[in-house]
Amino acid sequence: MKVVTVRCPYRGRAVSTGIEIEDAEFARLPDTLLVTRCPLCGLEHVVWTSEAWLEPVRYDRSAGEPT
């Protein structure tokens, strides 16, 4: 499983959309608009799926673990 990633146009850095998908499913998606709120700048970005790419999912292993 991978996560759909886009670039913040204001910060120029990659941003996870939080959408997890398999490679084959992503490849079959039509070129449609994707709306996501950016954690870097706080704005909503609207991008085409053809501008997005997949990155491996990275889970924070410390989240939810007792301290």
PDBQT receptor file of N, H, CA, C and O in Angstrom, charges set to zero:
ATOM      1  N   MET A   1       0.849  -1.175   0.000  1.00  0.00    +0.000 N 
ATOM      2  CA  MET A   1       0.000   0.000   0.000  1.00  0.00    +0.000 C 
ATOM      3  C   MET A   1       0.895   1.238   0.000  1.00  0.00    +0.000 C 
ATOM      4  O   MET A   1       1.912   1.288   0.692  1.00  0.00    +0.000 OA
ATOM      5  N   LYS A   2       0.498   2.227  -0.785  1.00  0.00    +0.000 N 
ATOM      6  H   LYS A   2      -0.328   2.186  -1.347  1.00  0.00    +0.000 HD
ATOM      7  CA  LYS A   2       1.246   3.482  -0.860  1.00  0.00    +0.000 C 
ATOM      8  C   LYS A   2       0.283   4.648  -0.655  1.00  0.00    +0.000 C 
ATOM      9  O   LYS A   2      -0.934   4.462  -0.647  1.00  0.00    +0.000 OA
ATOM     10  N   VAL A   3       0.830   5.839  -0.490  1.00  0.00    +0.000 N 
ATOM     11  H   VAL A   3       1.819   5.990  -0.496  1.00  0.00    +0.000 HD
ATOM     12  CA  VAL A   3       0.015   7.022  -0.246  1.00  0.00    +0.000 C 
ATOM     13  C   VAL A   3       0.191   8.010  -1.394  1.00  0.00    +0.000 C 
ATOM     14  O   VAL A   3       1.301   8.237  -1.876  1.00  0.00    +0.000 OA
ATOM     15  N   VAL A   4      -0.934   8.596  -1.821  1.00  0.00    +0.000 N 
ATOM     16  H   VAL A   4      -1.836   8.412  -1.429  1.00  0.00    +0.000 HD
ATOM     17  CA  VAL A   4      -0.910   9.598  -2.888  1.00  0.00    +0.000 C 
ATOM     18  C   VAL A   4      -0.250  10.864  -2.341  1.00  0.00    +0.000 C 
ATOM     19  O   VAL A   4      -0.610  11.357  -1.272  1.00  0.00    +0.000 OA
ATOM     20  N   THR A   5       0.718  11.375  -3.094  1.00  0.00    +0.000 N 
ATOM     21  H   THR A   5       1.010  10.974  -3.962  1.00  0.00    +0.000 HD
ATOM     22  CA  THR A   5       1.505  12.517  -2.660  1.00  0.00    +0.000 C 
ATOM     23  C   THR A   5       1.456  13.605  -3.722  1.00  0.00    +0.000 C 
ATOM     24  O   THR A   5       1.458  13.318  -4.919  1.00  0.00    +0.000 OA
ATOM     25  N   VAL A   6       1.413  14.865  -3.272  1.00  0.00    +0.000 N 
ATOM     26  H   VAL A   6       1.412  15.098  -2.299  1.00  0.00    +0.000 HD
ATOM     27  CA  VAL A   6       1.414  16.015  -4.170  1.00  0.00    +0.000 C 
ATOM     28  C   VAL A   6       2.459  17.015  -3.686  1.00  0.00    +0.000 C 
ATOM     29  O   VAL A   6       3.012  16.869  -2.596  1.00  0.00    +0.000 OA
ATOM     30  N   ARG A   7       2.722  18.021  -4.497  1.00  0.00    +0.000 N 
ATOM     31  H   ARG A   7       2.273  18.140  -5.383  1.00  0.00    +0.000 HD
ATOM     32  CA  ARG A   7       3.696  19.043  -4.118  1.00  0.00    +0.000 C 
ATOM     33  C   ARG A   7       2.965  20.322  -3.709  1.00  0.00    +0.000 C 
ATOM     34  O   ARG A   7       2.073  20.787  -4.418  1.00  0.00    +0.000 OA
ATOM     35  N   CYS A   8       3.346  20.882  -2.567  1.00  0.00    +0.000 N 
ATOM     36  H   CYS A   8       4.071  20.504  -1.991  1.00  0.00    +0.000 HD
ATOM     37  CA  CYS A   8       2.803  22.171  -2.135  1.00  0.00    +0.000 C 
ATOM     38  C   CYS A   8       3.390  23.247  -3.051  1.00  0.00    +0.000 C 
ATOM     39  O   CYS A   8       4.611  23.388  -3.121  1.00  0.00    +0.000 OA
ATOM     40  N   PRO A   9       2.547  24.004  -3.751  1.00  0.00    +0.000 N 
ATOM     41  CA  PRO A   9       3.064  25.001  -4.686  1.00  0.00    +0.000 C 
ATOM     42  C   PRO A   9       3.741  26.185  -3.988  1.00  0.00    +0.000 C 
ATOM     43  O   PRO A   9       4.509  26.915  -4.614  1.00  0.00    +0.000 OA
ATOM     44  N   TYR A  10       3.463  26.373  -2.712  1.00  0.00    +0.000 N 
ATOM     45  H   TYR A  10       2.839  25.779  -2.204  1.00  0.00    +0.000 HD
ATOM     46  CA  TYR A  10       4.029  27.504  -1.984  1.00  0.00    +0.000 C 
ATOM     47  C   TYR A  10       5.325  27.150  -1.267  1.00  0.00    +0.000 C 
ATOM     48  O   TYR A  10       6.224  27.984  -1.160  1.00  0.00    +0.000 OA
ATOM     49  N   ARG A  11       5.426  25.924  -0.778  1.00  0.00    +0.000 N 
ATOM     50  H   ARG A  11       4.696  25.246  -0.865  1.00  0.00    +0.000 HD
ATOM     51  CA  ARG A  11       6.630  25.481  -0.069  1.00  0.00    +0.000 C 
ATOM     52  C   ARG A  11       7.543  24.622  -0.929  1.00  0.00    +0.000 C 
ATOM     53  O   ARG A  11       8.718  24.444  -0.606  1.00  0.00    +0.000 OA
ATOM     54  N   GLY A  12       7.002  24.085  -2.034  1.00  0.00    +0.000 N 
ATOM     55  H   GLY A  12       6.048  24.230  -2.297  1.00  0.00    +0.000 HD
ATOM     56  CA  GLY A  12       7.802  23.276  -2.938  1.00  0.00    +0.000 C 
ATOM     57  C   GLY A  12       8.167  21.910  -2.396  1.00  0.00    +0.000 C 
ATOM     58  O   GLY A  12       9.067  21.254  -2.921  1.00  0.00    +0.000 OA
ATOM     59  N   ARG A  13       7.478  21.473  -1.349  1.00  0.00    +0.000 N 
ATOM     60  H   ARG A  13       6.747  22.006  -0.922  1.00  0.00    +0.000 HD
ATOM     61  CA  ARG A  13       7.782  20.181  -0.730  1.00  0.00    +0.000 C 
ATOM     62  C   ARG A  13       6.651  19.194  -0.952  1.00  0.00    +0.000 C 
ATOM     63  O   ARG A  13       5.506  19.581  -1.189  1.00  0.00    +0.000 OA
ATOM     64  N   ALA A  14       6.989  17.913  -0.873  1.00  0.00    +0.000 N 
ATOM     65  H   ALA A  14       7.918  17.599  -0.681  1.00  0.00    +0.000 HD
ATOM     66  CA  ALA A  14       6.003  16.842  -1.033  1.00  0.00    +0.000 C 
ATOM     67  C   ALA A  14       5.081  16.798   0.182  1.00  0.00    +0.000 C 
ATOM     68  O   ALA A  14       5.513  16.991   1.318  1.00  0.00    +0.000 OA
ATOM     69  N   VAL A  15       3.802  16.538  -0.086  1.00  0.00    +0.000 N 
ATOM     70  H   VAL A  15       3.451  16.381  -1.009  1.00  0.00    +0.000 HD
ATOM     71  CA  VAL A  15       2.784  16.484   0.962  1.00  0.00    +0.000 C 
ATOM     72  C   VAL A  15       1.932  15.236   0.762  1.00  0.00    +0.000 C 
ATOM     73  O   VAL A  15       1.438  14.986  -0.337  1.00  0.00    +0.000 OA
ATOM     74  N   SER A  16       1.764  14.464   1.811  1.00  0.00    +0.000 N 
ATOM     75  H   SER A  16       2.166  14.667   2.704  1.00  0.00    +0.000 HD
ATOM     76  CA  SER A  16       0.891  13.295   1.767  1.00  0.00    +0.000 C 
ATOM     77  C   SER A  16      -0.560  13.743   1.790  1.00  0.00    +0.000 C 
ATOM     78  O   SER A  16      -0.931  14.640   2.546  1.00  0.00    +0.000 OA
ATOM     79  N   THR A  17      -1.383  13.109   0.951  1.00  0.00    +0.000 N 
ATOM     80  H   THR A  17      -1.082  12.380   0.337  1.00  0.00    +0.000 HD
ATOM     81  CA  THR A  17      -2.823  13.390   0.968  1.00  0.00    +0.000 C 
ATOM     82  C   THR A  17      -3.540  12.532   1.998  1.00  0.00    +0.000 C 
ATOM     83  O   THR A  17      -4.685  12.806   2.357  1.00  0.00    +0.000 OA
ATOM     84  N   GLY A  18      -2.858  11.488   2.474  1.00  0.00    +0.000 N 
ATOM     85  H   GLY A  18      -1.928  11.265   2.182  1.00  0.00    +0.000 HD
ATOM     86  CA  GLY A  18      -3.481  10.550   3.397  1.00  0.00    +0.000 C 
ATOM     87  C   GLY A  18      -4.286   9.473   2.692  1.00  0.00    +0.000 C 
ATOM     88  O   GLY A  18      -4.861   8.601   3.344  1.00  0.00    +0.000 OA
ATOM     89  N   ILE A  19      -4.333   9.523   1.368  1.00  0.00    +0.000 N 
ATOM     90  H   ILE A  19      -3.867  10.232   0.838  1.00  0.00    +0.000 HD
ATOM     91  CA  ILE A  19      -5.078   8.536   0.580  1.00  0.00    +0.000 C 
ATOM     92  C   ILE A  19      -4.159   7.355   0.289  1.00  0.00    +0.000 C 
ATOM     93  O   ILE A  19      -3.163   7.492  -0.421  1.00  0.00    +0.000 OA
ATOM     94  N   GLU A  20      -4.499   6.204   0.838  1.00  0.00    +0.000 N 
ATOM     95  H   GLU A  20      -5.309   6.093   1.415  1.00  0.00    +0.000 HD
ATOM     96  CA  GLU A  20      -3.705   4.996   0.609  1.00  0.00    +0.000 C 
ATOM     97  C   GLU A  20      -4.317   4.186  -0.530  1.00  0.00    +0.000 C 
ATOM     98  O   GLU A  20      -5.531   3.996  -0.589  1.00  0.00    +0.000 OA
ATOM     99  N   ILE A  21      -3.455   3.709  -1.439  1.00  0.00    +0.000 N 
ATOM    100  H   ILE A  21      -2.468   3.863  -1.391  1.00  0.00    +0.000 HD
ATOM    101  CA  ILE A  21      -3.934   3.020  -2.634  1.00  0.00    +0.000 C 
ATOM    102  C   ILE A  21      -2.833   2.097  -3.154  1.00  0.00    +0.000 C 
ATOM    103  O   ILE A  21      -1.647   2.331  -2.922  1.00  0.00    +0.000 OA
ATOM    104  N   GLU A  22      -3.239   1.069  -3.844  1.00  0.00    +0.000 N 
ATOM    105  H   GLU A  22      -4.203   0.880  -4.032  1.00  0.00    +0.000 HD
ATOM    106  CA  GLU A  22      -2.273   0.160  -4.473  1.00  0.00    +0.000 C 
ATOM    107  C   GLU A  22      -1.790   0.773  -5.794  1.00  0.00    +0.000 C 
ATOM    108  O   GLU A  22      -2.495   1.574  -6.408  1.00  0.00    +0.000 OA
ATOM    109  N   ASP A  23      -0.592   0.392  -6.220  1.00  0.00    +0.000 N 
ATOM    110  H   ASP A  23      -0.019  -0.259  -5.722  1.00  0.00    +0.000 HD
ATOM    111  CA  ASP A  23      -0.019   0.906  -7.470  1.00  0.00    +0.000 C 
ATOM    112  C   ASP A  23      -0.950   0.689  -8.659  1.00  0.00    +0.000 C 
ATOM    113  O   ASP A  23      -1.180   1.609  -9.445  1.00  0.00    +0.000 OA
ATOM    114  N   ALA A  24      -1.484  -0.523  -8.794  1.00  0.00    +0.000 N 
ATOM    115  H   ALA A  24      -1.297  -1.270  -8.156  1.00  0.00    +0.000 HD
ATOM    116  CA  ALA A  24      -2.330  -0.854  -9.939  1.00  0.00    +0.000 C 
ATOM    117  C   ALA A  24      -3.615  -0.016  -9.944  1.00  0.00    +0.000 C 
ATOM    118  O   ALA A  24      -4.068   0.416 -11.004  1.00  0.00    +0.000 OA
ATOM    119  N   GLU A  25      -4.196   0.212  -8.773  1.00  0.00    +0.000 N 
ATOM    120  H   GLU A  25      -3.828  -0.139  -7.912  1.00  0.00    +0.000 HD
ATOM    121  CA  GLU A  25      -5.404   1.030  -8.692  1.00  0.00    +0.000 C 
ATOM    122  C   GLU A  25      -5.111   2.474  -9.093  1.00  0.00    +0.000 C 
ATOM    123  O   GLU A  25      -5.886   3.094  -9.821  1.00  0.00    +0.000 OA
ATOM    124  N   PHE A  26      -3.993   2.999  -8.615  1.00  0.00    +0.000 N 
ATOM    125  H   PHE A  26      -3.364   2.495  -8.023  1.00  0.00    +0.000 HD
ATOM    126  CA  PHE A  26      -3.610   4.374  -8.931  1.00  0.00    +0.000 C 
ATOM    127  C   PHE A  26      -3.391   4.530 -10.433  1.00  0.00    +0.000 C 
ATOM    128  O   PHE A  26      -3.786   5.539 -11.017  1.00  0.00    +0.000 OA
ATOM    129  N   ALA A  27      -2.774   3.550 -11.048  1.00  0.00    +0.000 N 
ATOM    130  H   ALA A  27      -2.453   2.730 -10.573  1.00  0.00    +0.000 HD
ATOM    131  CA  ALA A  27      -2.505   3.598 -12.489  1.00  0.00    +0.000 C 
ATOM    132  C   ALA A  27      -3.795   3.612 -13.305  1.00  0.00    +0.000 C 
ATOM    133  O   ALA A  27      -3.822   4.154 -14.409  1.00  0.00    +0.000 OA
ATOM    134  N   ARG A  28      -4.864   3.021 -12.772  1.00  0.00    +0.000 N 
ATOM    135  H   ARG A  28      -4.842   2.580 -11.874  1.00  0.00    +0.000 HD
ATOM    136  CA  ARG A  28      -6.147   2.974 -13.488  1.00  0.00    +0.000 C 
ATOM    137  C   ARG A  28      -7.008   4.215 -13.277  1.00  0.00    +0.000 C 
ATOM    138  O   ARG A  28      -8.027   4.371 -13.949  1.00  0.00    +0.000 OA
ATOM    139  N   LEU A  29      -6.624   5.099 -12.360  1.00  0.00    +0.000 N 
ATOM    140  H   LEU A  29      -5.796   4.972 -11.814  1.00  0.00    +0.000 HD
ATOM    141  CA  LEU A  29      -7.434   6.287 -12.104  1.00  0.00    +0.000 C 
ATOM    142  C   LEU A  29      -7.455   7.199 -13.323  1.00  0.00    +0.000 C 
ATOM    143  O   LEU A  29      -6.431   7.380 -13.982  1.00  0.00    +0.000 OA
ATOM    144  N   PRO A  30      -8.620   7.778 -13.628  1.00  0.00    +0.000 N 
ATOM    145  CA  PRO A  30      -8.650   8.780 -14.694  1.00  0.00    +0.000 C 
ATOM    146  C   PRO A  30      -7.976  10.057 -14.189  1.00  0.00    +0.000 C 
ATOM    147  O   PRO A  30      -7.803  10.231 -12.983  1.00  0.00    +0.000 OA
ATOM    148  N   ASP A  31      -7.604  10.929 -15.084  1.00  0.00    +0.000 N 
ATOM    149  H   ASP A  31      -7.745  10.788 -16.064  1.00  0.00    +0.000 HD
ATOM    150  CA  ASP A  31      -6.978  12.191 -14.682  1.00  0.00    +0.000 C 
ATOM    151  C   ASP A  31      -8.078  13.130 -14.196  1.00  0.00    +0.000 C 
ATOM    152  O   ASP A  31      -8.729  13.811 -14.988  1.00  0.00    +0.000 OA
ATOM    153  N   THR A  32      -8.268  13.153 -12.894  1.00  0.00    +0.000 N 
ATOM    154  H   THR A  32      -7.739  12.600 -12.250  1.00  0.00    +0.000 HD
ATOM    155  CA  THR A  32      -9.308  13.973 -12.277  1.00  0.00    +0.000 C 
ATOM    156  C   THR A  32      -8.683  14.896 -11.248  1.00  0.00    +0.000 C 
ATOM    157  O   THR A  32      -7.514  14.749 -10.891  1.00  0.00    +0.000 OA
ATOM    158  N   LEU A  33      -9.470  15.842 -10.780  1.00  0.00    +0.000 N 
ATOM    159  H   LEU A  33     -10.419  15.961 -11.071  1.00  0.00    +0.000 HD
ATOM    160  CA  LEU A  33      -8.974  16.771  -9.771  1.00  0.00    +0.000 C 
ATOM    161  C   LEU A  33      -8.984  16.140  -8.393  1.00  0.00    +0.000 C 
ATOM    162  O   LEU A  33      -9.893  15.391  -8.037  1.00  0.00    +0.000 OA
ATOM    163  N   LEU A  34      -7.967  16.454  -7.638  1.00  0.00    +0.000 N 
ATOM    164  H   LEU A  34      -7.228  17.063  -7.928  1.00  0.00    +0.000 HD
ATOM    165  CA  LEU A  34      -7.797  15.968  -6.276  1.00  0.00    +0.000 C 
ATOM    166  C   LEU A  34      -7.663  17.189  -5.379  1.00  0.00    +0.000 C 
ATOM    167  O   LEU A  34      -6.848  18.069  -5.654  1.00  0.00    +0.000 OA
ATOM    168  N   VAL A  35      -8.445  17.255  -4.318  1.00  0.00    +0.000 N 
ATOM    169  H   VAL A  35      -9.108  16.540  -4.094  1.00  0.00    +0.000 HD
ATOM    170  CA  VAL A  35      -8.394  18.381  -3.384  1.00  0.00    +0.000 C 
ATOM    171  C   VAL A  35      -7.866  17.865  -2.054  1.00  0.00    +0.000 C 
ATOM    172  O   VAL A  35      -8.363  16.871  -1.526  1.00  0.00    +0.000 OA
ATOM    173  N   THR A  36      -6.860  18.542  -1.516  1.00  0.00    +0.000 N 
ATOM    174  H   THR A  36      -6.456  19.350  -1.946  1.00  0.00    +0.000 HD
ATOM    175  CA  THR A  36      -6.290  18.135  -0.235  1.00  0.00    +0.000 C 
ATOM    176  C   THR A  36      -5.863  19.363   0.556  1.00  0.00    +0.000 C 
ATOM    177  O   THR A  36      -5.419  20.356  -0.022  1.00  0.00    +0.000 OA
ATOM    178  N   ARG A  37      -5.996  19.295   1.875  1.00  0.00    +0.000 N 
ATOM    179  H   ARG A  37      -6.356  18.489   2.344  1.00  0.00    +0.000 HD
ATOM    180  CA  ARG A  37      -5.528  20.379   2.731  1.00  0.00    +0.000 C 
ATOM    181  C   ARG A  37      -4.068  20.127   3.053  1.00  0.00    +0.000 C 
ATOM    182  O   ARG A  37      -3.695  19.024   3.452  1.00  0.00    +0.000 OA
ATOM    183  N   CYS A  38      -3.252  21.136   2.882  1.00  0.00    +0.000 N 
ATOM    184  H   CYS A  38      -3.555  22.032   2.558  1.00  0.00    +0.000 HD
ATOM    185  CA  CYS A  38      -1.809  21.031   3.050  1.00  0.00    +0.000 C 
ATOM    186  C   CYS A  38      -1.406  21.308   4.495  1.00  0.00    +0.000 C 
ATOM    187  O   CYS A  38      -1.741  22.363   5.032  1.00  0.00    +0.000 OA
ATOM    188  N   PRO A  39      -0.689  20.375   5.137  1.00  0.00    +0.000 N 
ATOM    189  CA  PRO A  39      -0.240  20.613   6.505  1.00  0.00    +0.000 C 
ATOM    190  C   PRO A  39       0.922  21.615   6.573  1.00  0.00    +0.000 C 
ATOM    191  O   PRO A  39       1.236  22.118   7.652  1.00  0.00    +0.000 OA
ATOM    192  N   LEU A  40       1.553  21.906   5.447  1.00  0.00    +0.000 N 
ATOM    193  H   LEU A  40       1.298  21.497   4.570  1.00  0.00    +0.000 HD
ATOM    194  CA  LEU A  40       2.677  22.846   5.448  1.00  0.00    +0.000 C 
ATOM    195  C   LEU A  40       2.229  24.299   5.430  1.00  0.00    +0.000 C 
ATOM    196  O   LEU A  40       2.753  25.119   6.184  1.00  0.00    +0.000 OA
ATOM    197  N   CYS A  41       1.257  24.625   4.570  1.00  0.00    +0.000 N 
ATOM    198  H   CYS A  41       0.832  23.958   3.958  1.00  0.00    +0.000 HD
ATOM    199  CA  CYS A  41       0.824  26.019   4.442  1.00  0.00    +0.000 C 
ATOM    200  C   CYS A  41      -0.603  26.253   4.939  1.00  0.00    +0.000 C 
ATOM    201  O   CYS A  41      -1.026  27.398   5.094  1.00  0.00    +0.000 OA
ATOM    202  N   GLY A  42      -1.354  25.158   5.193  1.00  0.00    +0.000 N 
ATOM    203  H   GLY A  42      -1.010  24.228   5.067  1.00  0.00    +0.000 HD
ATOM    204  CA  GLY A  42      -2.705  25.284   5.717  1.00  0.00    +0.000 C 
ATOM    205  C   GLY A  42      -3.774  25.543   4.672  1.00  0.00    +0.000 C 
ATOM    206  O   GLY A  42      -4.953  25.644   5.012  1.00  0.00    +0.000 OA
ATOM    207  N   LEU A  43      -3.388  25.652   3.411  1.00  0.00    +0.000 N 
ATOM    208  H   LEU A  43      -2.430  25.571   3.135  1.00  0.00    +0.000 HD
ATOM    209  CA  LEU A  43      -4.345  25.919   2.342  1.00  0.00    +0.000 C 
ATOM    210  C   LEU A  43      -4.786  24.633   1.673  1.00  0.00    +0.000 C 
ATOM    211  O   LEU A  43      -4.139  23.594   1.806  1.00  0.00    +0.000 OA
ATOM    212  N   GLU A  44      -5.908  24.712   0.943  1.00  0.00    +0.000 N 
ATOM    213  H   GLU A  44      -6.434  25.556   0.834  1.00  0.00    +0.000 HD
ATOM    214  CA  GLU A  44      -6.335  23.583   0.127  1.00  0.00    +0.000 C 
ATOM    215  C   GLU A  44      -5.658  23.686  -1.226  1.00  0.00    +0.000 C 
ATOM    216  O   GLU A  44      -5.609  24.759  -1.828  1.00  0.00    +0.000 OA
ATOM    217  N   HIS A  45      -5.135  22.558  -1.702  1.00  0.00    +0.000 N 
ATOM    218  H   HIS A  45      -5.175  21.686  -1.213  1.00  0.00    +0.000 HD
ATOM    219  CA  HIS A  45      -4.535  22.515  -3.023  1.00  0.00    +0.000 C 
ATOM    220  C   HIS A  45      -5.399  21.644  -3.917  1.00  0.00    +0.000 C 
ATOM    221  O   HIS A  45      -5.884  20.593  -3.496  1.00  0.00    +0.000 OA
ATOM    222  N   VAL A  46      -5.588  22.083  -5.142  1.00  0.00    +0.000 N 
ATOM    223  H   VAL A  46      -5.194  22.937  -5.483  1.00  0.00    +0.000 HD
ATOM    224  CA  VAL A  46      -6.333  21.331  -6.144  1.00  0.00    +0.000 C 
ATOM    225  C   VAL A  46      -5.341  20.961  -7.241  1.00  0.00    +0.000 C 
ATOM    226  O   VAL A  46      -4.791  21.831  -7.916  1.00  0.00    +0.000 OA
ATOM    227  N   VAL A  47      -5.122  19.659  -7.407  1.00  0.00    +0.000 N 
ATOM    228  H   VAL A  47      -5.569  18.952  -6.858  1.00  0.00    +0.000 HD
ATOM    229  CA  VAL A  47      -4.160  19.183  -8.405  1.00  0.00    +0.000 C 
ATOM    230  C   VAL A  47      -4.790  18.057  -9.212  1.00  0.00    +0.000 C 
ATOM    231  O   VAL A  47      -5.734  17.410  -8.756  1.00  0.00    +0.000 OA
ATOM    232  N   TRP A  48      -4.271  17.829 -10.397  1.00  0.00    +0.000 N 
ATOM    233  H   TRP A  48      -3.505  18.355 -10.767  1.00  0.00    +0.000 HD
ATOM    234  CA  TRP A  48      -4.690  16.706 -11.213  1.00  0.00    +0.000 C 
ATOM    235  C   TRP A  48      -4.009  15.444 -10.707  1.00  0.00    +0.000 C 
ATOM    236  O   TRP A  48      -2.879  15.498 -10.221  1.00  0.00    +0.000 OA
ATOM    237  N   THR A  49      -4.681  14.322 -10.817  1.00  0.00    +0.000 N 
ATOM    238  H   THR A  49      -5.599  14.278 -11.212  1.00  0.00    +0.000 HD
ATOM    239  CA  THR A  49      -4.057  13.066 -10.384  1.00  0.00    +0.000 C 
ATOM    240  C   THR A  49      -2.799  12.771 -11.195  1.00  0.00    +0.000 C 
ATOM    241  O   THR A  49      -1.907  12.074 -10.711  1.00  0.00    +0.000 OA
ATOM    242  N   SER A  50      -2.711  13.289 -12.420  1.00  0.00    +0.000 N 
ATOM    243  H   SER A  50      -3.436  13.855 -12.813  1.00  0.00    +0.000 HD
ATOM    244  CA  SER A  50      -1.501  13.083 -13.222  1.00  0.00    +0.000 C 
ATOM    245  C   SER A  50      -0.302  13.837 -12.652  1.00  0.00    +0.000 C 
ATOM    246  O   SER A  50       0.835  13.547 -13.023  1.00  0.00    +0.000 OA
ATOM    247  N   GLU A  51      -0.534  14.797 -11.759  1.00  0.00    +0.000 N 
ATOM    248  H   GLU A  51      -1.457  15.033 -11.458  1.00  0.00    +0.000 HD
ATOM    249  CA  GLU A  51       0.545  15.546 -11.110  1.00  0.00    +0.000 C 
ATOM    250  C   GLU A  51       0.958  14.910  -9.784  1.00  0.00    +0.000 C 
ATOM    251  O   GLU A  51       1.952  15.309  -9.177  1.00  0.00    +0.000 OA
ATOM    252  N   ALA A  52       0.193  13.924  -9.346  1.00  0.00    +0.000 N 
ATOM    253  H   ALA A  52      -0.614  13.600  -9.839  1.00  0.00    +0.000 HD
ATOM    254  CA  ALA A  52       0.461  13.254  -8.070  1.00  0.00    +0.000 C 
ATOM    255  C   ALA A  52       1.329  12.017  -8.308  1.00  0.00    +0.000 C 
ATOM    256  O   ALA A  52       1.465  11.553  -9.440  1.00  0.00    +0.000 OA
ATOM    257  N   TRP A  53       1.903  11.499  -7.251  1.00  0.00    +0.000 N 
ATOM    258  H   TRP A  53       1.792  11.875  -6.331  1.00  0.00    +0.000 HD
ATOM    259  CA  TRP A  53       2.693  10.274  -7.325  1.00  0.00    +0.000 C 
ATOM    260  C   TRP A  53       2.513   9.497  -6.030  1.00  0.00    +0.000 C 
ATOM    261  O   TRP A  53       1.914   9.986  -5.072  1.00  0.00    +0.000 OA
ATOM    262  N   LEU A  54       3.039   8.285  -6.018  1.00  0.00    +0.000 N 
ATOM    263  H   LEU A  54       3.525   7.888  -6.796  1.00  0.00    +0.000 HD
ATOM    264  CA  LEU A  54       2.909   7.418  -4.850  1.00  0.00    +0.000 C 
ATOM    265  C   LEU A  54       4.210   7.355  -4.074  1.00  0.00    +0.000 C 
ATOM    266  O   LEU A  54       5.296   7.310  -4.651  1.00  0.00    +0.000 OA
ATOM    267  N   GLU A  55       4.081   7.353  -2.759  1.00  0.00    +0.000 N 
ATOM    268  H   GLU A  55       3.198   7.389  -2.291  1.00  0.00    +0.000 HD
ATOM    269  CA  GLU A  55       5.207   7.192  -1.836  1.00  0.00    +0.000 C 
ATOM    270  C   GLU A  55       4.854   6.056  -0.877  1.00  0.00    +0.000 C 
ATOM    271  O   GLU A  55       3.674   5.810  -0.624  1.00  0.00    +0.000 OA
ATOM    272  N   PRO A  56       5.855   5.366  -0.343  1.00  0.00    +0.000 N 
ATOM    273  CA  PRO A  56       5.563   4.339   0.659  1.00  0.00    +0.000 C 
ATOM    274  C   PRO A  56       4.872   4.958   1.870  1.00  0.00    +0.000 C 
ATOM    275  O   PRO A  56       5.173   6.088   2.257  1.00  0.00    +0.000 OA
ATOM    276  N   VAL A  57       3.945   4.213   2.463  1.00  0.00    +0.000 N 
ATOM    277  H   VAL A  57       3.700   3.296   2.149  1.00  0.00    +0.000 HD
ATOM    278  CA  VAL A  57       3.254   4.672   3.663  1.00  0.00    +0.000 C 
ATOM    279  C   VAL A  57       4.237   4.623   4.826  1.00  0.00    +0.000 C 
ATOM    280  O   VAL A  57       4.946   3.634   5.013  1.00  0.00    +0.000 OA
ATOM    281  N   ARG A  58       4.272   5.699   5.601  1.00  0.00    +0.000 N 
ATOM    282  H   ARG A  58       3.697   6.502   5.449  1.00  0.00    +0.000 HD
ATOM    283  CA  ARG A  58       5.139   5.767   6.783  1.00  0.00    +0.000 C 
ATOM    284  C   ARG A  58       4.259   6.001   8.000  1.00  0.00    +0.000 C 
ATOM    285  O   ARG A  58       3.684   7.076   8.169  1.00  0.00    +0.000 OA
ATOM    286  N   TYR A  59       4.162   4.987   8.839  1.00  0.00    +0.000 N 
ATOM    287  H   TYR A  59       4.629   4.114   8.701  1.00  0.00    +0.000 HD
ATOM    288  CA  TYR A  59       3.356   5.102  10.048  1.00  0.00    +0.000 C 
ATOM    289  C   TYR A  59       4.237   5.525  11.199  1.00  0.00    +0.000 C 
ATOM    290  O   TYR A  59       5.393   5.111  11.292  1.00  0.00    +0.000 OA
ATOM    291  N   ASP A  60       3.697   6.347  12.074  1.00  0.00    +0.000 N 
ATOM    292  H   ASP A  60       2.758   6.683  11.999  1.00  0.00    +0.000 HD
ATOM    293  CA  ASP A  60       4.407   6.741  13.286  1.00  0.00    +0.000 C 
ATOM    294  C   ASP A  60       4.189   5.637  14.305  1.00  0.00    +0.000 C 
ATOM    295  O   ASP A  60       3.114   5.534  14.896  1.00  0.00    +0.000 OA
ATOM    296  N   ARG A  61       5.196   4.821  14.508  1.00  0.00    +0.000 N 
ATOM    297  H   ARG A  61       6.069   4.905  14.028  1.00  0.00    +0.000 HD
ATOM    298  CA  ARG A  61       5.056   3.672  15.402  1.00  0.00    +0.000 C 
ATOM    299  C   ARG A  61       4.843   4.079  16.852  1.00  0.00    +0.000 C 
ATOM    300  O   ARG A  61       4.331   3.280  17.636  1.00  0.00    +0.000 OA
ATOM    301  N   SER A  62       5.213   5.280  17.230  1.00  0.00    +0.000 N 
ATOM    302  H   SER A  62       5.629   5.929  16.594  1.00  0.00    +0.000 HD
ATOM    303  CA  SER A  62       5.051   5.701  18.621  1.00  0.00    +0.000 C 
ATOM    304  C   SER A  62       3.620   6.146  18.912  1.00  0.00    +0.000 C 
ATOM    305  O   SER A  62       3.226   6.219  20.077  1.00  0.00    +0.000 OA
ATOM    306  N   ALA A  63       2.843   6.443  17.888  1.00  0.00    +0.000 N 
ATOM    307  H   ALA A  63       3.162   6.385  16.942  1.00  0.00    +0.000 HD
ATOM    308  CA  ALA A  63       1.465   6.910  18.097  1.00  0.00    +0.000 C 
ATOM    309  C   ALA A  63       0.617   5.793  18.704  1.00  0.00    +0.000 C 
ATOM    310  O   ALA A  63       0.567   4.677  18.186  1.00  0.00    +0.000 OA
ATOM    311  N   GLY A  64      -0.026   6.110  19.780  1.00  0.00    +0.000 N 
ATOM    312  H   GLY A  64       0.015   7.016  20.201  1.00  0.00    +0.000 HD
ATOM    313  CA  GLY A  64      -0.935   5.167  20.415  1.00  0.00    +0.000 C 
ATOM    314  C   GLY A  64      -0.257   4.149  21.323  1.00  0.00    +0.000 C 
ATOM    315  O   GLY A  64      -0.945   3.366  21.977  1.00  0.00    +0.000 OA
ATOM    316  N   GLU A  65       1.047   4.138  21.382  1.00  0.00    +0.000 N 
ATOM    317  H   GLU A  65       1.606   4.775  20.851  1.00  0.00    +0.000 HD
ATOM    318  CA  GLU A  65       1.735   3.211  22.268  1.00  0.00    +0.000 C 
ATOM    319  C   GLU A  65       1.831   3.808  23.658  1.00  0.00    +0.000 C 
ATOM    320  O   GLU A  65       2.082   5.005  23.797  1.00  0.00    +0.000 OA
ATOM    321  N   PRO A  66       1.636   2.998  24.694  1.00  0.00    +0.000 N 
ATOM    322  CA  PRO A  66       1.748   3.537  26.055  1.00  0.00    +0.000 C 
ATOM    323  C   PRO A  66       3.182   3.976  26.340  1.00  0.00    +0.000 C 
ATOM    324  O   PRO A  66       4.141   3.372  25.861  1.00  0.00    +0.000 OA
ATOM    325  N   THR A  67       3.301   5.025  27.118  1.00  0.00    +0.000 N 
ATOM    326  H   THR A  67       2.521   5.515  27.507  1.00  0.00    +0.000 HD
ATOM    327  CA  THR A  67       4.631   5.530  27.471  1.00  0.00    +0.000 C 
ATOM    328  C   THR A  67       5.061   5.100  28.836  1.00  0.00    +0.000 C 
ATOM    329  O   THR A  67       6.157   5.446  29.276  1.00  0.00    +0.000 OA
TER     330      THR A  67
